[in-house]
């Protein structure tokens, strides 16, 4: 059974204080690891897809990396608008995702 | 493009009542999904569809039924609601092309069963 574990559950940051979120996974045959952002009361919004170990992708202050067992989402110099829950998901079977419980990030001005 | 829309946004049911949640997408996507999201548990797949007229069970299908009569619509039904079905329900859709299968999510339906 595919397992996705995200840590920490919650992260409180000061504006400008860089940090990283972790997503560790157990899956038989990874066909993609996805990062989503979810704002309160809204649906998840796609950020990145990573397919192979060593791959990195960036978007503004966010950078996602992938190894064979885990992925990191690095937030560089965060701003209050980066406050959200960040979800990680893995795809072992085409078209089906298994999600982690998420990390809720709060950035204080 | 409206993307993925869900109806209704909120609903309160009594135990034993039935209801249908409607999901619509205007992106001509083949795959559609229903998830539920509960605190501390992440998104769990209820049912999904790989095309018009097809449905399949996900991780937590018990107590739910689905139908995909038209490609753009995916309906989730609760025949006899239970308090354990209190949750936020999300619909999603995606293309089925390999290497381009990001899922697009709707805004969610918050369901409370008393």
Backbone of each chain as ProteinMPNN parsed JSONL, in Angstrom:
{"seq_chain_A": "XXXXXXXXXXXXXXXXXXXXXXXXXXXXXXXXXXXXXXXXXXXXXXXXXXXXXXXXXXXXXXXXXXXXXXXXXXXXXXXXXXXXXXXXXXXXXXXXXXXXXXXXXXXXX", "coords_chain_A": {"N_chain_A": [[0.843, -1.198, 0.0], [0.512, 2.207, -0.845], [2.218, 4.807, 0.847], [2.267, 8.017, 2.275], [3.934, 10.456, 4.022], [3.915, 13.476, 5.676], [5.907, 16.077, 7.044], [6.854, 18.942, 9.045], [3.65, 18.786, 10.852], [2.659, 21.315, 11.239], [3.926, 24.598, 10.677], [5.4, 27.468, 11.748], [6.502, 30.527, 10.66], [8.668, 33.369, 10.546], [8.383, 36.275, 8.547], [10.557, 36.147, 5.804], [12.111, 34.157, 6.888], [13.607, 31.36, 5.924], [12.713, 27.925, 5.176], [12.088, 24.327, 5.199], [9.846, 21.809, 3.981], [8.929, 18.429, 4.472], [8.337, 15.439, 2.61], [7.887, 12.173, 2.85], [7.878, 8.98, 1.267], [6.437, 5.778, 0.462], [6.265, 3.636, -2.07], [5.394, 1.422, -4.698], [7.021, 1.669, -7.438], [7.285, 4.62, -8.557], [5.43, 7.01, -10.271], [5.404, 9.682, -10.411], [5.574, 12.596, -8.369], [3.671, 14.881, -6.639], [3.134, 18.289, -5.77], [0.883, 20.338, -4.031], [-0.863, 23.372, -3.275], [-3.038, 24.512, -0.747], [-5.48, 26.745, 0.116], [-7.375, 28.055, 2.906], [-10.694, 26.827, 2.924], [-10.788, 26.353, 0.225], [-10.156, 24.518, -2.886], [-7.402, 22.228, -3.577], [-4.478, 23.541, -5.21], [-2.472, 23.098, -7.999], [1.087, 22.827, -7.873], [3.744, 21.651, -8.486], [5.173, 18.931, -10.424], [7.224, 16.147, -9.982], [9.386, 13.732, -11.395], [11.64, 12.042, -11.343], [14.42, 10.938, -9.337], [16.598, 13.439, -8.158], [15.593, 15.451, -9.641], [14.559, 18.872, -9.86], [12.378, 21.63, -9.257], [11.255, 24.995, -9.656], [9.342, 27.767, -8.432], [8.718, 30.974, -8.117], [9.133, 31.72, -4.784], [9.323, 29.133, -4.04], [10.763, 25.881, -4.078], [11.031, 22.656, -5.25], [12.32, 19.434, -4.554], [13.51, 16.084, -5.292], [14.178, 12.85, -4.032], [14.982, 9.321, -3.88], [13.418, 8.455, -1.818], [12.116, 10.564, -0.623], [10.697, 13.905, -0.746], [11.374, 17.379, -0.84], [10.055, 20.553, -0.025], [11.156, 23.623, -0.433], [10.988, 26.76, 1.068], [11.863, 29.901, 0.332], [12.804, 32.869, 1.885], [10.08, 33.548, 2.872], [6.813, 35.089, 2.442], [3.904, 36.642, 3.956], [1.76, 35.922, 2.253], [2.404, 33.391, 1.454], [1.383, 31.705, 3.269], [-0.373, 28.795, 3.861], [-1.784, 25.492, 3.385], [0.283, 22.874, 2.471], [0.276, 20.252, 0.271], [1.351, 16.951, -0.42], [1.577, 14.44, -2.898], [1.618, 11.122, -4.252], [1.991, 9.222, -7.252], [1.417, 6.065, -8.168], [0.03, 4.421, -9.775], [-1.201, 4.974, -12.998], [-3.038, 7.93, -13.205], [-4.071, 7.918, -10.613], [-3.824, 9.284, -7.39], [-2.12, 9.312, -4.224], [-2.468, 10.94, -1.239], [-0.631, 12.9, 1.201], [-1.112, 14.089, 4.61], [-0.607, 16.758, 4.795], [1.14, 19.919, 5.352], [0.741, 22.672, 7.362], [1.472, 25.94, 6.826], [2.323, 28.935, 8.373], [3.025, 32.257, 7.957], [4.359, 34.956, 9.532], [4.148, 38.486, 9.536]], "CA_chain_A": [[0.0, 0.0, 0.0], [1.278, 3.447, -0.926], [2.161, 5.632, 2.052], [2.858, 9.344, 2.145], [3.988, 11.092, 5.331], [4.438, 14.824, 5.602], [6.331, 16.671, 8.312], [6.014, 18.812, 10.238], [2.219, 19.007, 10.607], [2.47, 22.759, 11.194], [5.192, 25.349, 10.656], [5.208, 28.918, 11.902], [7.72, 31.21, 10.219], [8.7, 34.827, 10.473], [8.617, 36.703, 7.175], [11.964, 36.121, 5.455], [12.789, 33.013, 7.512], [13.51, 30.218, 5.012], [12.539, 26.619, 5.808], [11.768, 23.229, 4.29], [8.824, 20.833, 4.32], [9.345, 17.103, 4.044], [7.345, 14.448, 2.197], [8.521, 10.863, 2.646], [6.896, 8.112, 0.629], [6.697, 4.366, 0.183], [5.414, 3.31, -3.202], [6.015, 0.46, -5.607], [7.055, 2.216, -8.787], [6.796, 6.006, -8.553], [5.148, 7.6, -11.582], [5.267, 11.126, -10.264], [5.285, 13.139, -7.049], [2.989, 16.15, -6.889], [2.93, 19.241, -4.68], [-0.262, 21.222, -4.173], [-1.101, 24.37, -2.237], [-4.455, 24.632, -0.446], [-5.873, 27.855, 0.987], [-8.562, 27.702, 3.696], [-11.992, 26.886, 2.264], [-10.647, 26.211, -1.229], [-9.6, 23.265, -3.36], [-5.953, 22.255, -3.813], [-4.001, 24.165, -6.447], [-1.252, 22.431, -8.422], [2.34, 23.568, -7.878], [4.834, 20.978, -9.202], [5.287, 17.482, -10.565], [8.595, 15.644, -10.101], [9.269, 12.37, -11.894], [12.781, 11.169, -11.087], [15.352, 11.382, -8.303], [17.529, 14.456, -8.615], [14.864, 16.501, -10.339], [14.215, 20.049, -9.08], [11.55, 22.606, -9.955], [11.112, 26.227, -8.889], [8.282, 28.7, -8.782], [8.824, 32.103, -7.196], [9.928, 31.438, -3.576], [9.218, 27.702, -3.773], [11.617, 24.968, -4.837], [10.772, 21.263, -4.886], [13.359, 18.482, -4.917], [13.069, 14.692, -5.156], [15.124, 11.745, -3.929], [14.283, 8.037, -4.071], [12.531, 8.152, -0.694], [11.432, 11.726, -0.097], [10.734, 15.164, -1.482], [11.392, 18.563, 0.001], [9.576, 21.815, -0.575], [11.899, 24.688, 0.228], [10.385, 28.089, 0.95], [12.935, 30.876, 0.53], [12.347, 34.221, 2.244], [8.621, 33.541, 2.715], [5.983, 36.247, 2.716], [2.609, 36.21, 4.532], [0.896, 35.3, 1.249], [2.79, 31.985, 1.305], [0.658, 30.946, 4.284], [-1.307, 27.852, 3.237], [-1.44, 24.094, 3.626], [0.973, 22.304, 1.319], [-0.018, 18.824, 0.168], [2.208, 16.119, -1.261], [0.87, 13.248, -3.369], [2.402, 10.262, -5.14], [1.239, 8.469, -8.259], [2.016, 4.771, -8.482], [-0.794, 3.89, -10.853], [-1.567, 6.13, -13.817], [-4.319, 8.566, -12.968], [-4.514, 7.849, -9.215], [-2.893, 9.907, -6.447], [-2.251, 9.082, -2.781], [-2.069, 12.204, -0.621], [-0.267, 13.032, 2.592], [-2.055, 14.886, 5.398], [-0.321, 18.17, 4.593], [1.835, 20.779, 6.314], [0.15, 24.006, 7.383], [2.514, 26.959, 7.006], [1.869, 30.275, 8.732], [4.125, 33.209, 7.879], [4.004, 36.196, 10.225], [4.835, 39.696, 9.043]], "C_chain_A": [[0.883, 1.254, 0.0], [1.106, 4.252, 0.362], [2.895, 6.937, 1.819], [2.787, 10.026, 3.509], [4.625, 12.46, 5.201], [4.798, 15.336, 6.989], [6.978, 18.022, 8.06], [4.537, 18.982, 9.889], [1.942, 20.492, 10.459], [3.821, 23.444, 11.322], [4.87, 26.833, 10.736], [6.526, 29.602, 11.612], [7.565, 32.714, 10.335], [8.94, 35.186, 9.009], [10.119, 36.762, 6.913], [12.737, 34.945, 6.002], [12.596, 31.763, 6.646], [13.383, 28.905, 5.775], [12.197, 25.575, 4.754], [10.694, 22.341, 4.864], [9.253, 19.494, 3.738], [8.149, 16.237, 3.652], [8.085, 13.134, 1.958], [7.469, 9.89, 2.128], [7.4, 6.68, 0.491], [5.737, 3.97, -0.915], [6.149, 2.323, -4.095], [5.952, 1.015, -7.019], [6.468, 3.608, -8.867], [6.613, 6.495, -9.984], [4.891, 9.091, -11.468], [4.967, 11.499, -8.834], [4.783, 14.564, -7.262], [2.97, 16.988, -5.607], [1.759, 20.15, -5.032], [-0.255, 22.221, -3.021], [-2.613, 24.448, -2.007], [-4.682, 25.78, 0.538], [-7.146, 27.475, 1.727], [-9.854, 27.862, 2.896], [-11.943, 26.732, 0.759], [-10.092, 24.834, -1.588], [-8.106, 23.374, -3.568], [-5.618, 22.83, -5.18], [-2.643, 23.577, -6.779], [-0.041, 23.356, -8.392], [3.374, 22.91, -8.8], [4.535, 19.496, -9.398], [6.769, 17.149, -10.728], [8.52, 14.175, -10.475], [10.431, 11.459, -11.53], [13.71, 11.8, -10.055], [16.365, 12.353, -8.887], [16.852, 15.627, -9.302], [14.526, 17.637, -9.374], [13.33, 20.954, -9.93], [11.347, 23.813, -9.05], [9.948, 27.056, -9.395], [8.292, 29.786, -7.722], [9.687, 31.71, -5.991], [9.935, 29.953, -3.217], [10.136, 26.896, -4.678], [11.369, 23.561, -4.331], [11.903, 20.381, -5.388], [12.876, 17.077, -4.625], [14.27, 13.763, -5.023], [14.327, 10.457, -4.077], [13.285, 7.751, -2.95], [11.743, 9.351, -0.198], [11.543, 12.923, -1.029], [10.731, 16.298, -0.463], [10.8, 19.736, -0.763], [10.251, 22.919, 0.23], [11.18, 26.016, -0.01], [11.468, 29.099, 1.318], [12.35, 32.259, 0.785], [10.84, 34.354, 2.119], [7.975, 34.872, 3.071], [4.664, 35.759, 3.312], [1.691, 35.529, 3.52], [1.285, 33.855, 0.93], [2.115, 31.103, 2.355], [-0.41, 30.087, 3.616], [-0.966, 26.466, 3.769], [-0.847, 23.537, 2.343], [0.81, 20.783, 1.358], [0.945, 18.145, -0.793], [1.395, 14.896, -1.673], [1.777, 12.441, -4.281], [1.472, 9.515, -6.082], [1.994, 7.189, -8.549], [1.29, 4.118, -9.647], [-1.291, 5.072, -11.665], [-2.964, 6.628, -13.485], [-4.799, 8.544, -11.536], [-3.428, 8.397, -8.297], [-3.199, 9.466, -5.021], [-1.654, 10.294, -2.08], [-1.564, 12.013, 0.798], [-1.265, 13.957, 3.282], [-1.787, 16.382, 5.302], [0.489, 18.814, 5.691], [1.226, 22.166, 6.217], [1.222, 25.018, 7.749], [1.866, 28.301, 7.31], [3.083, 31.193, 8.74], [3.667, 34.534, 8.494], [4.828, 37.364, 9.691], [5.746, 40.296, 10.105]], "O_chain_A": [[1.861, 1.346, 0.741], [0.003, 4.366, 0.897], [3.986, 6.969, 1.25], [1.707, 10.159, 4.085], [5.733, 12.595, 4.683], [4.103, 15.074, 7.971], [7.578, 18.244, 7.008], [4.207, 19.291, 8.744], [1.098, 20.895, 9.659], [4.734, 22.945, 11.981], [4.156, 27.376, 9.892], [7.544, 29.303, 12.236], [6.463, 33.252, 10.233], [9.64, 34.457, 8.306], [10.869, 37.349, 7.693], [13.893, 34.739, 5.633], [11.513, 31.176, 6.647], [13.886, 28.782, 6.892], [12.038, 25.89, 3.574], [10.624, 22.135, 6.076], [9.854, 19.425, 2.665], [7.091, 16.295, 4.279], [8.822, 12.999, 0.981], [6.302, 9.971, 2.509], [8.6, 6.415, 0.415], [4.523, 3.97, -0.712], [7.371, 2.38, -4.231], [4.95, 0.85, -7.715], [5.295, 3.774, -9.202], [7.527, 6.405, -10.804], [4.239, 9.688, -12.325], [4.203, 10.816, -8.153], [5.401, 15.35, -7.98], [2.811, 16.459, -4.507], [1.648, 20.658, -6.147], [0.282, 21.955, -1.946], [-3.384, 24.449, -2.966], [-4.145, 25.782, 1.646], [-7.922, 26.658, 1.233], [-10.083, 28.897, 2.27], [-12.945, 26.954, 0.08], [-9.624, 24.089, -0.727], [-7.579, 24.476, -3.72], [-6.342, 22.646, -6.157], [-1.752, 23.558, -5.929], [-0.113, 24.508, -8.82], [3.828, 23.519, -9.769], [3.762, 18.89, -8.655], [7.477, 17.784, -11.51], [7.689, 13.441, -9.94], [10.255, 10.246, -11.416], [13.779, 13.021, -9.918], [16.917, 12.126, -9.963], [17.467, 16.671, -9.519], [14.239, 17.392, -8.202], [13.493, 21.044, -11.147], [11.275, 23.678, -7.829], [9.61, 27.059, -10.579], [7.921, 29.551, -6.572], [10.864, 31.396, -6.165], [10.498, 29.566, -2.193], [10.274, 27.177, -5.868], [11.479, 23.294, -3.134], [12.388, 20.553, -6.506], [11.962, 16.875, -3.826], [15.24, 13.858, -5.774], [13.132, 10.494, -4.367], [12.405, 6.904, -3.106], [10.795, 9.186, 0.569], [12.354, 12.954, -1.954], [10.164, 16.184, 0.624], [11.008, 19.895, -1.966], [9.96, 23.121, 1.409], [10.814, 26.348, -1.138], [11.929, 29.149, 2.458], [11.522, 32.756, 0.021], [10.357, 35.181, 1.345], [8.492, 35.658, 3.866], [4.336, 34.579, 3.188], [0.918, 34.647, 3.892], [0.562, 33.17, 0.207], [2.266, 29.882, 2.326], [-1.257, 30.602, 2.887], [0.006, 26.286, 4.503], [-1.408, 23.709, 1.261], [1.158, 20.126, 2.339], [1.303, 18.692, -1.836], [0.611, 14.376, -0.879], [2.606, 13.002, -4.998], [0.324, 9.218, -5.75], [3.089, 7.222, -9.111], [1.88, 3.353, -10.41], [-1.75, 6.064, -11.101], [-3.934, 5.87, -13.482], [-5.856, 9.106, -11.251], [-2.26, 8.026, -8.409], [-4.355, 9.271, -4.647], [-0.491, 10.638, -2.291], [-1.99, 11.105, 1.511], [-2.144, 14.534, 2.641], [-2.635, 17.19, 5.681], [0.526, 18.326, 6.821], [1.192, 22.77, 5.144], [1.804, 24.967, 8.832], [0.97, 28.748, 6.593], [4.057, 30.937, 9.447], [2.708, 35.148, 8.028], [6.026, 37.246, 9.434], [6.396, 41.312, 9.859]]}, "seq_chain_B": "XXXXXXXXXXXXXXXXXXXXXXXXXXXXXXXXXXXXXXXXXXXXXXXXXXXXXXXXXXXXXXXXXXXXXXXXXXXXXXXXXXXXXXXXXXXXXXXXXXXXXXXXXXXXXXXXXX", "coords_chain_B": {"N_chain_B": [[-13.128, 29.844, -19.244], [-14.494, 27.817, -16.773], [-13.384, 25.783, -15.373], [-13.29, 23.36, -12.882], [-16.329, 22.833, -11.362], [-18.497, 22.693, -8.485], [-21.531, 21.597, -7.031], [-23.846, 21.365, -4.332], [-22.337, 24.164, -2.47], [-22.448, 24.061, 0.287], [-24.067, 21.887, 2.631], [-26.518, 20.552, 4.811], [-27.51, 17.608, 6.279], [-29.88, 15.244, 7.627], [-29.411, 12.244, 9.509], [-29.778, 9.374, 7.528], [-31.004, 10.614, 5.392], [-30.912, 11.318, 1.838], [-28.712, 12.443, -0.821], [-27.354, 14.172, -3.705], [-24.268, 15.058, -5.037], [-22.991, 17.32, -7.386], [-20.58, 17.449, -9.933], [-18.905, 19.326, -12.356], [-16.964, 19.731, -15.327], [-15.194, 21.735, -17.671], [-13.091, 21.212, -19.359], [-12.75, 19.148, -21.043], [-11.744, 16.785, -19.985], [-10.744, 13.379, -19.483], [-10.516, 11.753, -17.145], [-12.121, 11.691, -13.988], [-12.662, 12.458, -10.511], [-13.722, 11.739, -7.132], [-13.066, 12.935, -3.935], [-12.729, 12.811, -0.358], [-12.07, 14.979, 2.38], [-10.739, 15.008, 5.505], [-9.968, 16.278, 8.767], [-6.528, 16.041, 9.531], [-6.191, 13.753, 8.009], [-5.804, 13.98, 5.325], [-6.478, 13.924, 1.75], [-8.754, 11.539, 0.566], [-9.468, 9.013, -1.766], [-12.621, 8.404, -3.134], [-14.383, 7.44, -5.272], [-13.727, 6.956, -8.785], [-13.48, 7.876, -12.294], [-12.664, 6.779, -15.529], [-13.571, 7.561, -17.91], [-16.442, 8.504, -19.939], [-19.373, 6.864, -18.878], [-18.043, 4.977, -17.348], [-17.029, 3.78, -14.107], [-15.178, 3.45, -11.026], [-14.063, 1.932, -7.945], [-12.517, 3.659, -5.233], [-10.368, 4.314, -2.494], [-12.059, 4.591, -0.23], [-14.937, 3.657, -0.658], [-17.388, 2.822, 0.458], [-20.826, 3.342, 1.154], [-21.263, 5.262, -0.7], [-22.292, 6.163, -4.043], [-21.719, 6.505, -7.575], [-22.028, 8.207, -10.759], [-21.399, 8.536, -14.265], [-22.656, 9.781, -16.666], [-22.425, 11.67, -18.647], [-19.575, 13.047, -20.257], [-18.619, 15.424, -19.151], [-19.664, 15.585, -16.62], [-19.79, 14.397, -13.226], [-21.296, 12.566, -10.823], [-21.879, 12.282, -7.35], [-23.393, 10.214, -5.054], [-25.188, 9.917, -1.975], [-26.895, 7.517, -0.403], [-28.08, 6.922, 2.081], [-27.449, 8.917, 4.447], [-24.831, 9.157, 6.908], [-23.509, 10.169, 10.117], [-20.732, 9.791, 10.017], [-20.08, 10.487, 7.492], [-19.824, 13.17, 7.395], [-17.931, 15.712, 6.121], [-15.526, 17.353, 3.956], [-15.985, 17.494, 0.557], [-14.296, 16.939, -2.428], [-14.1, 17.373, -5.902], [-12.261, 16.34, -8.771], [-10.395, 16.605, -11.861], [-8.639, 15.291, -14.748], [-6.478, 15.1, -17.625], [-5.736, 12.13, -19.522], [-3.272, 11.726, -20.516], [-0.033, 10.402, -20.612], [2.483, 11.675, -18.538], [1.398, 14.159, -18.349], [-0.523, 14.752, -16.22], [-1.638, 16.309, -14.172], [-3.946, 16.968, -11.593], [-6.927, 18.823, -11.536], [-8.728, 20.683, -9.234], [-12.016, 21.16, -7.812], [-13.907, 23.659, -5.931], [-14.947, 22.512, -3.636], [-17.359, 20.856, -1.452], [-18.985, 21.351, 1.511], [-20.18, 19.129, 3.75], [-22.467, 18.372, 6.273], [-23.635, 15.943, 8.451], [-26.233, 15.322, 10.542]], "CA_chain_B": [[-13.126, 28.491, -18.666], [-14.821, 27.768, -15.357], [-12.571, 24.747, -14.75], [-14.095, 22.357, -12.196], [-17.309, 23.435, -10.474], [-19.21, 21.753, -7.635], [-22.817, 22.05, -6.512], [-23.826, 22.708, -3.751], [-21.15, 24.508, -1.706], [-22.704, 23.634, 1.663], [-25.307, 21.14, 2.804], [-26.713, 19.891, 6.095], [-28.445, 16.499, 6.159], [-30.154, 14.434, 8.807], [-29.072, 10.835, 9.324], [-30.733, 8.618, 6.751], [-31.418, 11.327, 4.186], [-30.076, 11.095, 0.663], [-28.436, 13.625, -1.613], [-26.419, 14.016, -4.808], [-23.333, 16.151, -5.293], [-22.712, 17.416, -8.812], [-19.302, 17.989, -10.37], [-18.856, 19.582, -13.788], [-15.695, 20.291, -15.814], [-15.305, 22.197, -19.059], [-11.758, 21.077, -19.95], [-12.767, 17.945, -21.879], [-10.899, 15.781, -19.353], [-11.268, 12.022, -19.459], [-10.564, 11.215, -15.801], [-12.712, 12.501, -12.934], [-12.463, 11.847, -9.193], [-14.309, 12.278, -5.922], [-12.282, 12.747, -2.722], [-13.163, 13.443, 0.868], [-10.958, 15.497, 3.16], [-11.029, 15.088, 6.93], [-8.819, 16.832, 9.507], [-5.442, 15.137, 9.879], [-6.157, 12.52, 7.21], [-5.532, 14.23, 3.923], [-7.503, 13.608, 0.76], [-8.913, 10.099, 0.312], [-10.217, 8.793, -2.989], [-13.867, 7.664, -2.916], [-14.62, 6.763, -6.549], [-13.193, 7.705, -9.905], [-13.979, 7.464, -13.609], [-11.639, 6.965, -16.572], [-14.235, 7.993, -19.128], [-17.905, 8.488, -19.915], [-19.992, 5.557, -18.727], [-17.236, 4.08, -16.512], [-16.725, 4.191, -12.746], [-14.393, 2.467, -10.293], [-13.944, 2.23, -6.525], [-11.253, 4.142, -4.715], [-9.917, 3.844, -1.187], [-13.137, 4.595, 0.759], [-16.158, 3.749, -1.465], [-18.611, 2.35, 1.113], [-21.825, 4.343, 1.491], [-21.345, 6.219, -1.802], [-22.397, 5.68, -5.399], [-21.352, 7.534, -8.538], [-22.423, 7.983, -12.142], [-20.735, 9.419, -15.25], [-23.468, 9.615, -17.878], [-21.861, 12.584, -19.621], [-18.142, 13.207, -20.047], [-18.298, 16.612, -18.368], [-20.294, 15.549, -15.297], [-19.544, 13.238, -12.374], [-22.206, 12.711, -9.702], [-21.638, 11.473, -6.153], [-24.63, 10.05, -4.301], [-25.253, 9.307, -0.652], [-28.261, 6.974, -0.347], [-28.56, 7.006, 3.455], [-26.306, 9.61, 5.055], [-24.452, 8.843, 8.28], [-22.618, 11.212, 10.673], [-19.344, 9.545, 9.599], [-19.885, 11.065, 6.161], [-19.535, 14.591, 7.543], [-16.606, 15.907, 5.553], [-15.47, 18.24, 2.802], [-15.867, 16.665, -0.626], [-13.677, 17.598, -3.575], [-14.072, 16.737, -7.206], [-11.072, 16.705, -9.548], [-10.348, 16.009, -13.195], [-7.336, 15.34, -15.391], [-6.282, 14.401, -18.886], [-5.157, 10.809, -19.274], [-2.025, 11.58, -21.242], [1.138, 10.11, -19.79], [3.403, 12.795, -18.379], [0.679, 15.426, -18.195], [-1.723, 14.313, -15.53], [-1.981, 17.127, -13.018], [-5.382, 16.98, -11.312], [-7.514, 20.124, -11.258], [-9.733, 20.487, -8.202], [-13.096, 22.088, -7.602], [-13.835, 24.419, -4.677], [-15.359, 21.707, -2.496], [-18.69, 20.892, -0.842], [-18.909, 21.027, 2.946], [-21.379, 18.382, 4.123], [-22.633, 18.016, 7.681], [-24.725, 14.994, 8.675], [-26.599, 15.388, 11.967]], "C_chain_B": [[-13.44, 28.532, -17.191], [-13.954, 26.747, -14.633], [-13.472, 23.661, -14.177], [-15.039, 23.079, -11.229], [-18.047, 22.357, -9.705], [-20.477, 22.403, -7.098], [-23.356, 21.012, -5.554], [-22.49, 22.993, -3.061], [-21.263, 24.023, -0.261], [-24.005, 22.831, 1.704], [-25.318, 20.526, 4.187], [-27.798, 18.834, 5.898], [-28.729, 15.9, 7.522], [-29.768, 12.989, 8.487], [-30.184, 10.116, 8.582], [-31.224, 9.317, 5.48], [-30.453, 11.034, 3.046], [-29.8, 12.419, -0.038], [-27.449, 13.266, -2.712], [-25.577, 15.264, -4.932], [-22.982, 16.13, -6.778], [-21.352, 18.05, -9.043], [-19.35, 18.169, -11.881], [-17.495, 20.169, -14.155], [-15.837, 20.626, -17.294], [-13.966, 22.111, -19.794], [-11.632, 19.838, -20.831], [-11.853, 16.843, -21.319], [-11.57, 14.422, -19.336], [-11.493, 11.52, -18.031], [-11.246, 12.21, -14.863], [-12.701, 11.723, -11.629], [-13.357, 12.514, -8.142], [-13.424, 11.897, -4.734], [-13.076, 13.283, -1.531], [-11.928, 13.865, 1.654], [-11.4, 15.689, 4.595], [-9.781, 15.583, 7.653], [-7.791, 15.756, 9.853], [-5.318, 13.9, 9.017], [-5.869, 12.761, 5.74], [-6.704, 13.866, 3.034], [-7.54, 12.102, 0.525], [-9.859, 9.901, -0.869], [-11.446, 7.921, -2.711], [-14.182, 6.788, -4.14], [-13.957, 7.586, -7.642], [-13.746, 7.135, -11.209], [-12.896, 7.747, -14.652], [-12.267, 7.355, -17.894], [-15.744, 7.898, -18.981], [-18.435, 7.069, -19.814], [-19.217, 4.572, -17.867], [-17.07, 4.652, -15.116], [-15.921, 3.084, -12.072], [-14.277, 2.915, -8.846], [-12.552, 2.728, -6.184], [-10.954, 3.537, -3.371], [-11.056, 3.684, -0.183], [-14.503, 4.685, 0.078], [-17.476, 3.448, -0.731], [-19.531, 3.499, 1.496], [-22.016, 5.386, 0.395], [-21.594, 5.488, -3.114], [-22.115, 6.838, -6.347], [-21.924, 7.175, -9.908], [-21.737, 9.002, -13.034], [-21.454, 9.211, -16.575], [-22.982, 10.518, -19.004], [-20.407, 12.833, -19.277], [-17.842, 14.357, -19.096], [-18.827, 16.567, -16.941], [-19.969, 14.268, -14.543], [-20.348, 13.445, -11.106], [-21.816, 11.769, -8.567], [-22.918, 11.423, -5.343], [-24.413, 9.423, -2.938], [-26.686, 8.817, -0.482], [-28.874, 7.121, 1.042], [-27.434, 7.601, 4.294], [-26.11, 9.211, 6.517], [-23.528, 9.942, 8.804], [-21.152, 11.041, 10.261], [-19.04, 10.102, 8.21], [-19.785, 12.597, 6.203], [-18.106, 14.845, 7.122], [-16.667, 17.04, 4.529], [-15.162, 17.373, 1.589], [-15.312, 17.488, -1.788], [-13.791, 16.716, -4.809], [-12.811, 17.195, -7.931], [-11.162, 16.06, -10.925], [-8.947, 16.137, -13.761], [-7.412, 14.725, -16.789], [-5.637, 13.051, -18.593], [-3.835, 10.625, -19.992], [-0.858, 11.356, -20.292], [2.048, 11.324, -19.744], [2.712, 14.131, -18.243], [-0.61, 15.124, -17.487], [-1.92, 15.004, -14.197], [-3.493, 17.101, -12.833], [-5.806, 18.409, -10.957], [-8.694, 19.909, -10.306], [-10.819, 21.555, -8.234], [-12.978, 22.753, -6.243], [-14.304, 23.662, -3.445], [-16.813, 21.894, -2.097], [-18.534, 20.477, 0.619], [-20.224, 20.407, 3.367], [-21.352, 18.06, 5.607], [-23.829, 17.092, 7.8], [-25.005, 14.948, 10.175], [-27.237, 14.094, 12.446]], "O_chain_B": [[-12.745, 29.201, -16.426], [-13.798, 26.824, -13.414], [-14.313, 23.105, -14.883], [-14.591, 23.848, -10.378], [-18.212, 21.24, -10.194], [-20.498, 23.586, -6.759], [-23.342, 19.833, -5.908], [-21.602, 22.141, -3.07], [-20.267, 23.62, 0.338], [-24.921, 23.067, 0.916], [-24.299, 20.046, 4.684], [-28.884, 19.14, 5.404], [-27.932, 16.027, 8.452], [-29.799, 12.572, 7.33], [-31.359, 10.217, 8.934], [-31.794, 8.676, 4.596], [-29.334, 10.567, 3.258], [-30.542, 13.388, 0.121], [-26.797, 12.222, -2.674], [-26.091, 16.382, -4.934], [-22.714, 15.075, -7.353], [-21.012, 19.061, -8.428], [-19.784, 17.273, -12.604], [-16.935, 20.984, -13.422], [-16.494, 19.918, -18.058], [-13.734, 22.855, -20.747], [-10.545, 19.515, -21.309], [-11.264, 16.071, -22.075], [-12.788, 14.312, -19.194], [-12.533, 10.93, -17.736], [-10.991, 13.413, -14.927], [-12.728, 10.493, -11.627], [-13.699, 13.691, -8.251], [-13.077, 10.732, -4.539], [-13.979, 14.105, -1.688], [-10.886, 13.211, 1.608], [-12.331, 16.447, 4.869], [-8.662, 15.336, 7.204], [-8.131, 14.704, 10.394], [-4.438, 13.071, 9.252], [-5.705, 11.803, 4.985], [-7.789, 13.539, 3.516], [-6.506, 11.467, 0.314], [-10.909, 10.536, -0.956], [-11.334, 6.841, -2.131], [-14.239, 5.562, -4.045], [-13.661, 8.766, -7.452], [-14.381, 6.08, -11.236], [-12.289, 8.818, -14.656], [-11.567, 7.468, -18.9], [-16.26, 7.299, -18.037], [-18.014, 6.181, -20.555], [-19.669, 3.444, -17.668], [-16.98, 5.868, -14.949], [-15.971, 1.927, -12.488], [-14.376, 4.103, -8.54], [-11.553, 2.291, -6.755], [-11.255, 2.367, -3.132], [-11.04, 2.758, 0.628], [-15.177, 5.704, 0.223], [-18.552, 3.776, -1.23], [-19.098, 4.494, 2.078], [-22.837, 6.292, 0.538], [-21.17, 4.346, -3.29], [-22.252, 8.004, -5.977], [-22.255, 6.023, -10.186], [-21.517, 10.15, -12.65], [-20.941, 8.558, -17.483], [-23.11, 10.175, -20.179], [-20.047, 12.829, -18.1], [-16.898, 14.272, -18.311], [-18.476, 17.423, -16.129], [-19.881, 13.191, -15.134], [-20.108, 14.409, -10.38], [-21.469, 10.611, -8.795], [-23.472, 12.462, -4.984], [-23.582, 8.532, -2.761], [-27.606, 9.633, -0.424], [-30.063, 7.415, 1.165], [-26.571, 6.878, 4.792], [-27.065, 8.966, 7.254], [-22.833, 10.583, 8.016], [-20.414, 12.022, 10.167], [-17.881, 10.177, 7.803], [-19.673, 13.241, 5.16], [-17.173, 14.272, 7.685], [-17.73, 17.607, 4.275], [-14.196, 16.609, 1.592], [-15.794, 18.581, -2.085], [-13.605, 15.5, -4.76], [-12.348, 18.317, -7.724], [-11.904, 15.1, -11.13], [-8.161, 16.976, -13.32], [-8.304, 13.93, -17.085], [-5.056, 12.858, -17.525], [-3.322, 9.509, -20.077], [-0.724, 12.051, -19.285], [2.35, 11.928, -20.774], [3.377, 15.147, -18.041], [-1.684, 15.225, -18.08], [-2.317, 14.38, -13.213], [-4.24, 17.2, -13.806], [-5.139, 19.102, -10.189], [-9.55, 19.057, -10.547], [-10.579, 22.697, -8.627], [-12.058, 22.454, -5.481], [-14.085, 24.117, -2.323], [-17.422, 22.932, -2.359], [-18.023, 19.399, 0.923], [-21.264, 21.067, 3.349], [-20.364, 17.549, 6.134], [-24.914, 17.408, 7.313], [-24.14, 14.586, 10.973], [-27.603, 13.982, 13.616]]}, "name": "protein", "num_of_chains": 2, "seq": "XXXXXXXXXXXXXXXXXXXXXXXXXXXXXXXXXXXXXXXXXXXXXXXXXXXXXXXXXXXXXXXXXXXXXXXXXXXXXXXXXXXXXXXXXXXXXXXXXXXXXXXXXXXXXXXXXXXXXXXXXXXXXXXXXXXXXXXXXXXXXXXXXXXXXXXXXXXXXXXXXXXXXXXXXXXXXXXXXXXXXXXXXXXXXXXXXXXXXXXXXXXXXXXXXXXXXXXXXXXXXXX"}
